[in-house]
């Protein structure tokens, strides 16, 4: 991969590369990190469709620093520090991450490998290497900086495409990894994206119940009464895949990432006041747990929605495809991760090739919201090469009072040949109510040479 690879989108406008100016800043993985604000030059490029306006700052990797409802005319994005904005941020191991012996800032060594779009804690800016704006699409490519380290560019590039449609900004983001460390590390939570708002947008609203897309009552996530040293954010499951930070009148910014229901968010500082350079800030991040291979091309999409809270929700309702019920592993992991297992790495071709050389290996699905009455059967297309005649399917209940995950064994042919297994769940003990996650345990005992090829996992509707 060449750093200056050209991607043409419409009429190309080239920008000069922005040199690091060495400012002291404040930033956050998901919150406040130090105690000083950004100063220095900016270079903002905009898109405007007459309903909303969005801007990216080319002096800090093309992170989004401006998003406003044109009728209101007020920027909702906080840029008090380079860990805020609306930006890409990724996480992997090792922890601490010490390339060539370089030590991370002590406070942030637990983040591990953490390239972010804007810059690092020491004031070094991420560098834009490609950019275009044809009036319809904003495109930017940058070399990110590792947040915890002093002037350590990532062995990767970030790309972002932005288009406007009505009251929304449609954003597609891509990580192009080329790490020299070829180890496969565990899956970790990724911010998809990290979104920070100004002080007036302090009310965090979402739907987190078990009846998504039914018009059921919304919930307001309370501002966290945090202890010293804690981040001010709360984890919650947004079962309609969106959350919003709104003002006291219910107007603000919604973030929708279809398929993601694991969220982190909250508010820091005194609510109700403050602009882009002030400390008070709201935060939202849709999350997925993902393995980021040394050579992965990892892509995700999301939408920013401006409006009243009911308008934000209505937009999601009108555009959603409903819950994801089929996970096709032909070309990627579909946000599944592993415990006590690893796979053959990136790229994924014709299924996950999982090594079963450790005891108690497990494949873990992303969070979802599936009603047991709607899906009575699971279909798994896989090839098992194990020393055991059966595997297990587990599920976690949405009910927080559920004691343990449900479990059902199913018979397999452990000969390494590809087959489709149909697992009946109706009337199985504990399979009731709402299910939020599935787990496959292909064997209990690991052994060198044992393996699983997983091509498909599908929840079959009860009426089929």
Secondary structure, DSSP 8 states (H G I E B T S, - for coil): --TT-----SS-----------------SSS--SS----S---EEEEE-SSEEEEEEGGGTTEEEEEEETTT----B--SSTT-SEEEE--BS-SS--GGG----GGGGGG-B-EESSB-TTS-B-EEEEEEE-SS-EEEEEE-EETTSSS-B-SEEEEEEEEEETTEEEEEEEEEE--S-------EEEEEEEEEEETT--EEEE--SSSTTTT---EEE------TT--SEEEEE-TTSEEEEE-TTSEEEEEE-TT--EEEEEEESSTT---TTSS-EEEEEEEEEE---TT-EEEEEEEEEEEEHHHHHHHHHHH------EEE-SSS-TT-EEES-EE--SS--SSEEEE--STT-EEE-----EETTTEEEEEEEEEEESSSSEEEEEEEES-TT--S-EEEEEE--TTS-EEEEEEE-TT-TT--SEEEEEEEE--SS--TT-EEEEEEEEEEETT-
